[in-house]
């Protein structure tokens, strides 16, 4: 078991992301998880993440905690609001954009086979 307190979370700058902050709560190097990585991304108005494929062997879930985000997957736009989630398989290309005037917060959960 490993508890990660808010103050222990690691802030990082994911490649291709802009006008946002990301914090990691659990990962192999932080808590010894062999499969899961869990983090929280806060997107300021106009913030987002450029299109990129989900890594081989990975499954990924975005869960919107607060606000509204536009998630694009394989050319299709989806408006996700607080309480909505979206699942991606390896190889799917996705991007995220906060097109609103409010902050949006998203839980990011990934697992690798």
C-alpha positions in Angstrom: 0.0 0.0 0.0 1.1 3.6 -0.7 -0.7 6.7 0.2 0.3 9.8 -1.8 -0.7 13.0 -0.1 -1.5 16.1 -2.3 1.7 17.8 -1.3 3.7 14.7 -2.4 2.3 14.6 -5.9 4.9 15.4 -8.6 4.3 18.3 -11.0 5.6 17.6 -14.5 5.4 19.0 -18.0 4.0 16.5 -20.4 5.3 16.8 -24.0 2.8 18.5 -26.4 0.7 20.0 -23.6 0.2 23.8 -23.2 -1.4 26.3 -20.8 -2.0 23.6 -18.2 -0.5 21.9 -15.1 -0.1 18.2 -14.5 0.5 16.3 -11.3 1.2 12.6 -10.9 -0.1 10.8 -7.8 0.9 7.2 -8.6 3.3 5.5 -11.0 6.0 2.9 -10.9 8.6 5.4 -9.7 6.3 7.0 -7.1 4.4 4.2 -5.5 5.7 1.0 -7.1 2.6 0.4 -9.3 3.6 -2.0 -12.0 0.6 -1.2 -14.3 -1.2 2.0 -13.4 -0.3 5.6 -13.6 -2.7 8.2 -12.1 -2.5 11.9 -12.5 -4.5 15.1 -12.6 -4.4 17.7 -15.3 -5.7 21.2 -14.9 -6.3 23.0 -18.2 -6.6 26.8 -18.2 -8.8 28.5 -20.7 -7.3 27.8 -24.1 -5.1 25.0 -22.7 -4.8 21.6 -24.2 -2.7 18.7 -25.5 -1.7 18.2 -29.1 -2.8 15.1 -31.0 -0.7 12.0 -30.2 -1.3 8.3 -30.3 -1.8 6.2 -27.1 1.4 4.2 -26.6 1.6 0.6 -27.6 0.3 -1.8 -24.8 -1.4 1.1 -23.0 -5.0 1.7 -22.1 -6.0 5.2 -21.1 -9.0 6.9 -19.4 -9.8 10.5 -19.1 -12.4 11.5 -16.4 -13.5 15.1 -16.2 -13.7 16.3 -12.6 -14.6 19.9 -13.3 -15.4 22.1 -16.3 -15.8 21.1 -19.9 -13.1 19.7 -22.3 -13.2 19.0 -26.0 -11.6 15.7 -26.7 -10.8 14.7 -30.3 -10.3 11.1 -31.2 -9.7 9.9 -34.7 -11.1 13.2 -36.1 -14.3 13.1 -34.0 -14.9 15.8 -31.4 -16.5 15.0 -28.0 -17.6 17.5 -25.4 -17.0 16.1 -22.0 -18.3 17.7 -18.8 -17.8 17.0 -15.2 -18.6 13.3 -14.5 -18.0 12.2 -18.1 -15.2 9.9 -19.1 -13.6 8.5 -22.3 -11.5 5.3 -22.8 -8.8 4.9 -25.4 -7.0 1.8 -26.7 -3.4 1.7 -27.8 -2.8 3.5 -31.1 -5.8 5.7 -31.0 -4.9 9.3 -31.7 -6.4 11.9 -29.3 -6.1 15.5 -28.3 -7.6 17.7 -25.7 -8.7 21.4 -25.6 -10.3 23.7 -23.1 -12.5 25.9 -25.3 -14.2 27.6 -22.4 -13.4 30.6 -20.1 -13.2 28.4 -17.0 -10.6 26.0 -15.8 -11.1 22.3 -16.4 -9.7 19.4 -14.3 -9.3 15.9 -15.6 -8.2 12.7 -13.9 -5.9 10.7 -16.1 -5.6 6.9 -15.6 -3.3 4.8 -17.7 -2.3 1.1 -17.6 0.3 -0.8 -19.5 0.0 -4.5 -20.3 
